[in-house]
Amino acid sequence: LLRMLSFNMDSLERFEAVYKKQRVSTPTVYDEKPELKKAASATTLETIQEHTSSSHLLDDRSRLTAPHHAQDYNISNYLAYVTYTPLFIAGPIITFNDYLYQSRHTLPSINAKRTFIYGLRFIFCVLVMEFLLHFMYVVAVSKAKAWDGDTPFQISMIGLFNLNLIWLKLLIPWRLFRLWALIDGIDPPENMIRCMNNNYSALAFWRAWHRSYNKWVVRYIYIPLGGSKNRFLTSLAVFSFVAIWHDIELRLLLWGWLIVVFLLPEIFATAYFSKYRGEPWYRHLCGIGAVVNIWMMMIANLFGFCLGSDGTLRLIKDMFGTWSGIGFFLCADFALYVAVQVMFEQREHEKRNGINVKC
């Protein structure tokens, strides 16, 4: 479905540009079917042919909007893209413009050593998943709701390791099919670029989780609806689409809307306190805000995918209704605050080395 929509949106965008170009060049004469610009080959990228050398390679963002020749948006390329075997079953999602570009230009990231290392990392992830499933029965506990008598700490660990298993459950097929695509010479986006536990920002978390899908909804839903000009409504539209895309269930729709509500405090706080970035207390304030963010993200995802309403309400009730629960909550806050400072420093280290993945 996403590939079909991507082809249609990219082709409509391209043909609209062709029509606009003809209106400017011949304002008094307008053909319903304009004559397409002839190139040396119908498979040549116009931008590369006209402005740069044919050896020039576009970056990942430029490939999303690469204006291919209008004749390239045809039925044969459509079928090849929609049924591309390595990514057919589970993705990652790659836009039509990007797919067509990579079909004709081999990226520098495609090399045997990098692909081999990626394969070894994939095997390691599979072994981690096997270990967790063999020794930890958190999925069975959550499915059977067998948490009677458990402390808030134990229930939260059941939920946390459930989320880690969900992360691995999605990461493994995505990396398997991406590995297949890399072997075939196509480099689709990496869907999980950070460990699930290495997140403190709700906005950054959704950039890193299912990253190719995030790029898809930003390109085809978020930006066309206004983007950051009306962030609340555009985010509501995005997460409503995401929830329905997963499955048509009221629980998932409520989960999507809950995510949007939990995004608002971070958006407003970031906009207000960013002017104090140079103050010595700014990092500590960000750490406190990050701890609040982590709790909200965990509660939303525990409600949507792990513990359900019963388990999540039980966790909250025990955590704030008993002295042991309050003690656990305070200790967890301190531990999360320390972990967030480590996350901050890791990202600063990445920036010092020229890496900024914005999540």
DRENPADO-72400 format. One record per residue (C-alpha): x, y, z; residue in one letter; residue number from 1. Coordinates in nm, 3 decimals. Each point is the difference from the previous one (the first is absolute). Layout:
// DRENPADO-72400
R|u|v|w|res|n
R|X|Y|Z|A|NUM
...
This chain:
// DRENPADO-72400
R|u|v|w|res|n
R|0.000|0.000|0.000|L|1
R|0.274|0.248|0.094|L|2
R|0.192|-0.078|-0.320|R|3
R|-0.312|0.047|-0.213|M|4
R|-0.069|0.335|0.165|L|5
R|0.364|0.103|-0.035|S|6
R|0.003|-0.067|-0.375|F|7
R|-0.322|0.194|-0.052|N|8
R|0.108|0.295|0.214|M|9
R|0.345|0.020|-0.163|D|10
R|-0.144|-0.026|-0.351|S|11
R|-0.268|0.262|0.070|L|12
R|0.266|0.232|0.139|E|13
R|0.216|-0.048|-0.309|R|14
R|-0.281|0.050|-0.252|F|15
R|-0.119|0.308|0.185|E|16
R|0.351|0.142|-0.037|A|17
R|-0.009|-0.080|-0.374|V|18
R|-0.334|0.179|-0.043|Y|19
R|0.121|0.303|0.195|K|20
R|0.317|0.014|-0.208|K|21
R|-0.199|-0.001|-0.322|Q|22
R|-0.235|0.272|0.126|R|23
R|0.300|0.225|0.065|V|24
R|0.168|-0.074|-0.334|S|25
R|-0.319|0.024|-0.211|T|26
R|-0.255|0.202|0.197|P|27
R|-0.239|0.043|-0.294|T|28
R|0.004|-0.360|-0.119|V|29
R|-0.079|-0.280|0.245|Y|30
R|-0.024|-0.361|-0.109|D|31
R|-0.185|-0.244|0.219|E|32
R|0.280|-0.250|-0.066|K|33
R|0.322|0.202|-0.027|P|34
R|0.286|-0.127|-0.207|E|35
R|0.257|-0.153|0.229|L|36
R|0.348|0.139|-0.011|K|37
R|0.225|-0.220|-0.208|K|38
R|0.319|-0.116|0.162|A|39
R|0.285|-0.210|-0.128|A|40
R|-0.170|-0.289|0.175|S|41
R|-0.343|-0.024|0.159|A|42
R|0.175|-0.152|0.300|T|43
R|0.222|0.302|0.066|T|44
R|-0.050|0.220|0.302|L|45
R|-0.064|0.350|-0.132|E|46
R|0.160|0.180|0.295|T|47
R|0.321|-0.197|-0.030|I|48
R|0.009|0.028|-0.378|Q|49
R|-0.063|0.374|-0.007|E|50
R|0.181|0.139|0.301|H|51
R|0.272|-0.242|0.108|T|52
R|0.206|-0.289|-0.119|S|53
R|-0.159|-0.341|-0.038|S|54
R|0.226|-0.134|0.276|S|55
R|-0.156|0.231|0.261|H|56
R|-0.183|-0.189|0.276|L|57
R|-0.290|0.143|0.199|L|58
R|-0.030|-0.033|0.378|D|59
R|-0.288|-0.185|0.165|D|60
R|-0.219|0.310|0.039|R|61
R|0.055|0.115|-0.359|S|62
R|-0.087|-0.344|-0.133|R|63
R|-0.351|0.030|0.151|L|64
R|-0.081|0.283|-0.240|T|65
R|0.231|-0.088|-0.289|A|66
R|-0.189|0.122|-0.310|P|67
R|0.030|-0.291|-0.239|H|68
R|-0.098|0.030|-0.364|H|69
R|-0.379|-0.004|-0.029|A|70
R|0.010|-0.308|-0.225|Q|71
R|0.156|-0.198|0.286|D|72
R|-0.333|0.003|0.186|Y|73
R|-0.137|-0.290|-0.201|N|74
R|-0.170|-0.333|0.065|I|75
R|0.316|-0.211|-0.026|S|76
R|0.190|0.206|0.258|N|77
R|-0.314|0.004|0.217|Y|78
R|-0.027|-0.381|0.003|L|79
R|0.375|-0.041|0.056|A|80
R|-0.016|0.236|0.298|Y|81
R|-0.318|-0.134|0.162|V|82
R|0.112|-0.364|-0.032|T|83
R|0.369|0.053|0.080|Y|84
R|0.067|-0.336|0.164|T|85
R|0.251|0.080|0.281|P|86
R|-0.228|0.269|0.147|L|87
R|-0.335|-0.145|-0.105|F|88
R|-0.110|-0.169|0.323|I|89
R|0.105|0.230|0.282|A|90
R|0.198|0.295|-0.133|G|91
R|0.182|0.221|0.088|P|92
R|-0.200|0.250|-0.203|I|93
R|0.187|0.173|-0.280|I|94
R|-0.164|0.268|-0.214|T|95
R|-0.041|-0.048|-0.374|F|96
R|0.236|0.289|-0.083|N|97
R|0.269|-0.146|0.224|D|98
R|-0.050|-0.355|-0.132|Y|99
R|0.022|0.112|-0.364|L|100
R|0.308|0.209|0.069|Y|101
R|0.181|-0.285|0.177|Q|102
R|-0.097|-0.241|-0.280|S|103
R|0.222|0.207|-0.228|R|104
R|0.268|0.134|0.235|H|105
R|0.195|-0.216|0.246|T|106
R|0.045|0.184|0.329|L|107
R|0.340|0.010|0.175|P|108
R|-0.161|-0.174|0.299|S|109
R|-0.036|-0.319|-0.206|I|110
R|0.318|-0.198|0.061|N|111
R|0.077|-0.357|0.102|A|112
R|0.169|0.081|0.334|K|113
R|-0.285|0.217|0.127|R|114
R|-0.260|-0.255|-0.107|T|115
R|0.192|-0.285|0.168|F|116
R|0.025|0.192|0.331|I|117
R|-0.370|0.083|-0.023|Y|118
R|-0.071|-0.372|-0.042|G|119
R|0.201|-0.085|0.312|L|120
R|-0.193|0.261|0.200|R|121
R|-0.325|-0.149|-0.126|F|122
R|0.103|-0.349|0.118|I|123
R|0.089|0.145|0.343|F|124
R|-0.347|0.156|0.030|C|125
R|-0.163|-0.334|-0.083|V|126
R|0.206|-0.172|0.272|L|127
R|-0.098|0.268|0.254|V|128
R|-0.366|-0.056|-0.088|M|129
R|0.038|-0.378|0.042|E|130
R|0.164|0.049|0.340|F|131
R|-0.274|0.229|0.127|L|132
R|-0.283|-0.224|-0.122|L|133
R|0.164|-0.305|0.156|H|134
R|0.063|0.145|0.345|F|135
R|-0.255|0.280|0.046|M|136
R|-0.374|-0.067|-0.018|Y|137
R|-0.122|0.359|0.010|V|138
R|-0.220|-0.039|-0.309|V|139
R|-0.187|-0.293|0.157|A|140
R|-0.038|0.194|0.326|V|141
R|-0.148|0.304|-0.177|S|142
R|-0.229|-0.211|-0.222|K|143
R|-0.134|-0.193|0.299|A|144
R|-0.005|0.315|0.219|K|145
R|0.181|-0.205|0.264|A|146
R|0.129|0.289|0.206|W|147
R|-0.206|-0.045|0.317|D|148
R|0.226|0.054|0.300|G|149
R|0.278|0.157|-0.206|D|150
R|0.161|0.321|0.123|T|151
R|-0.003|0.317|-0.212|P|152
R|0.366|-0.067|-0.080|F|153
R|-0.080|-0.350|-0.129|Q|154
R|-0.298|0.120|-0.209|I|155
R|0.209|0.279|-0.150|S|156
R|0.274|-0.251|-0.090|M|157
R|-0.259|-0.225|-0.164|I|158
R|-0.109|0.298|-0.207|G|159
R|0.354|0.120|-0.077|L|160
R|0.122|-0.339|-0.122|F|161
R|-0.322|-0.041|-0.200|N|162
R|0.086|0.323|-0.178|L|163
R|0.355|-0.124|-0.061|N|164
R|-0.134|-0.324|-0.148|L|165
R|-0.237|0.197|-0.224|I|166
R|0.298|0.210|-0.111|W|167
R|0.199|-0.315|-0.084|L|168
R|-0.302|-0.168|-0.160|K|169
R|-0.022|0.287|-0.248|L|170
R|0.372|0.065|-0.036|L|171
R|0.085|-0.356|-0.108|I|172
R|-0.226|-0.028|-0.310|P|173
R|0.074|0.359|-0.100|W|174
R|0.375|-0.062|0.017|R|175
R|-0.034|-0.335|-0.178|L|176
R|-0.171|0.157|-0.300|F|177
R|0.226|0.305|0.006|R|178
R|0.299|-0.237|-0.006|L|179
R|-0.153|-0.170|-0.304|W|180
R|-0.045|0.339|-0.170|A|181
R|0.361|0.099|0.080|L|182
R|0.122|-0.321|-0.164|I|183
R|-0.213|0.093|-0.302|D|184
R|0.155|0.348|-0.020|G|185
R|-0.284|0.207|0.151|I|186
R|0.057|0.188|0.329|D|187
R|-0.338|0.064|0.168|P|188
R|-0.020|0.198|0.328|P|189
R|0.088|-0.177|0.324|E|190
R|-0.324|-0.031|0.194|N|191
R|0.149|-0.022|0.351|M|192
R|0.301|0.228|0.035|I|193
R|0.008|0.003|0.381|R|194
R|-0.062|-0.254|0.272|C|195
R|-0.350|0.041|0.141|M|196
R|0.142|0.075|0.346|N|197
R|0.219|0.281|-0.135|N|198
R|-0.279|0.257|-0.040|N|199
R|-0.115|0.292|0.212|Y|200
R|-0.189|0.220|-0.250|S|201
R|-0.342|-0.100|-0.133|A|202
R|0.062|0.194|-0.322|L|203
R|0.343|-0.156|-0.051|A|204
R|-0.131|-0.345|0.094|F|205
R|-0.247|0.002|-0.290|W|206
R|0.275|0.114|-0.237|R|207
R|0.208|-0.304|0.097|A|208
R|-0.278|-0.262|0.030|W|209
R|-0.099|-0.131|-0.346|H|210
R|0.204|0.281|-0.152|R|211
R|-0.089|-0.073|-0.362|S|212
R|-0.370|0.017|0.086|Y|213
R|0.063|0.325|0.187|N|214
R|0.161|0.143|-0.313|K|215
R|-0.300|-0.119|-0.204|W|216
R|-0.264|0.166|0.222|V|217
R|0.206|0.320|0.024|V|218
R|0.032|0.023|-0.379|R|219
R|-0.354|-0.095|-0.099|Y|220
R|-0.215|0.106|0.300|I|221
R|0.179|0.230|0.245|Y|222
R|0.153|0.252|-0.244|I|223
R|-0.297|0.016|-0.244|P|224
R|-0.235|0.076|0.292|L|225
R|0.212|0.289|0.122|G|226
R|0.282|-0.156|0.199|G|227
R|0.122|0.203|0.297|S|228
R|-0.234|0.290|-0.084|K|229
R|-0.278|-0.191|0.176|N|230
R|0.185|-0.276|0.179|R|231
R|-0.286|-0.123|0.218|F|232
R|-0.249|-0.063|-0.283|L|233
R|0.261|-0.142|-0.236|T|234
R|0.131|-0.232|0.274|S|235
R|-0.357|-0.106|0.076|L|236
R|-0.056|-0.084|-0.367|A|237
R|0.330|-0.191|-0.018|V|238
R|-0.058|-0.215|0.309|F|239
R|-0.362|-0.064|-0.097|S|240
R|0.126|-0.133|-0.334|F|241
R|0.271|-0.200|0.179|V|242
R|-0.254|-0.158|0.238|A|243
R|-0.243|-0.095|-0.278|I|244
R|0.289|-0.128|-0.212|W|245
R|0.095|-0.239|0.280|H|246
R|-0.356|-0.129|0.042|D|247
R|-0.353|0.136|0.021|I|248
R|-0.044|-0.015|0.377|E|249
R|-0.126|0.266|0.240|L|250
R|0.281|-0.091|0.242|R|251
R|0.266|0.087|-0.261|L|252
R|-0.178|0.320|-0.099|L|253
R|-0.007|0.107|0.365|L|254
R|0.367|-0.094|0.021|W|255
R|0.078|0.228|-0.295|G|256
R|-0.190|0.292|0.152|W|257
R|0.167|-0.063|0.337|L|258
R|0.341|0.027|-0.168|I|259
R|-0.096|0.341|-0.143|V|260
R|-0.114|0.123|0.343|V|261
R|0.330|-0.115|0.150|F|262
R|0.193|0.184|-0.273|L|263
R|-0.148|0.337|0.094|L|264
R|0.192|0.061|0.329|P|265
R|0.333|-0.065|-0.173|E|266
R|-0.090|0.227|-0.294|I|267
R|-0.105|0.288|0.223|F|268
R|0.285|-0.043|0.248|A|269
R|0.260|-0.015|-0.277|T|270
R|-0.139|0.315|-0.164|A|271
R|-0.008|0.192|0.330|Y|272
R|0.328|-0.107|0.165|F|273
R|0.221|-0.008|-0.311|S|274
R|0.092|0.366|0.063|K|275
R|0.174|-0.110|0.323|Y|276
R|0.226|-0.248|-0.179|R|277
R|0.315|0.173|0.121|G|278
R|-0.094|-0.011|0.370|E|279
R|0.185|-0.248|0.226|P|280
R|-0.328|-0.147|0.132|W|281
R|-0.144|-0.062|-0.347|Y|282
R|0.142|-0.353|-0.034|R|283
R|-0.139|-0.104|0.339|H|284
R|-0.342|0.139|-0.088|L|285
R|0.013|-0.195|-0.326|C|286
R|0.087|-0.311|0.203|G|287
R|-0.309|0.043|0.218|I|288
R|-0.216|0.055|-0.306|G|289
R|0.150|-0.308|-0.165|A|290
R|-0.092|-0.215|0.302|V|291
R|-0.361|0.121|-0.028|V|292
R|0.011|-0.077|-0.373|N|293
R|0.123|-0.354|0.060|I|294
R|-0.282|-0.070|0.245|W|295
R|-0.261|0.130|-0.244|M|296
R|0.142|-0.198|-0.293|M|297
R|0.011|-0.318|0.208|M|298
R|-0.357|0.045|0.125|I|299
R|-0.133|0.064|-0.352|A|300
R|0.177|-0.302|-0.149|N|301
R|-0.081|-0.227|0.296|L|302
R|-0.365|0.094|-0.047|F|303
R|0.004|-0.053|-0.376|G|304
R|0.216|-0.308|-0.046|F|305
R|0.091|-0.178|0.326|C|306
R|-0.200|0.020|0.321|L|307
R|-0.324|0.139|-0.140|G|308
R|-0.231|0.219|0.205|S|309
R|-0.024|-0.245|0.295|D|310
R|0.373|-0.045|0.047|G|311
R|0.085|0.366|-0.057|T|312
R|-0.262|0.121|0.249|L|313
R|0.118|-0.262|0.249|R|314
R|0.358|0.123|-0.036|L|315
R|-0.096|0.366|0.050|I|316
R|-0.225|-0.081|0.295|K|317
R|0.263|-0.207|0.179|D|318
R|0.276|0.248|-0.080|M|319
R|-0.176|0.298|0.156|F|320
R|-0.231|-0.175|0.244|G|321
R|0.254|-0.185|0.214|T|322
R|0.313|0.109|0.186|W|323
R|0.209|-0.265|-0.173|S|324
R|-0.133|0.123|-0.335|G|325
R|0.091|0.361|0.081|I|326
R|0.346|-0.112|0.108|G|327
R|0.044|-0.190|-0.327|F|328
R|-0.119|0.304|-0.197|F|329
R|0.256|0.230|0.166|L|330
R|0.285|-0.249|-0.046|C|331
R|-0.100|-0.053|-0.363|A|332
R|-0.004|0.377|-0.056|D|333
R|0.355|0.029|0.131|F|334
R|0.121|-0.294|-0.215|A|335
R|-0.168|0.143|-0.310|L|336
R|0.151|0.344|0.065|Y|337
R|0.351|-0.150|0.013|V|338
R|-0.068|-0.204|-0.316|A|339
R|-0.127|0.311|-0.181|V|340
R|0.324|0.186|0.076|Q|341
R|0.190|-0.290|-0.161|V|342
R|-0.230|0.026|-0.305|M|343
R|0.065|0.375|-0.020|F|344
R|0.375|-0.055|0.005|E|345
R|-0.018|-0.278|-0.259|Q|346
R|-0.178|0.231|-0.243|R|347
R|0.248|0.279|0.066|E|348
R|0.280|-0.247|-0.075|H|349
R|-0.171|-0.089|-0.329|E|350
R|-0.028|0.367|-0.095|K|351
R|0.369|0.054|0.075|R|352
R|0.068|-0.275|-0.253|N|353
R|-0.226|0.154|-0.262|G|354
R|-0.301|-0.227|0.062|I|355
R|-0.343|0.150|0.055|N|356
R|-0.293|-0.236|-0.059|V|357
R|-0.247|0.232|0.179|K|358
R|-0.127|-0.265|0.241|C|359
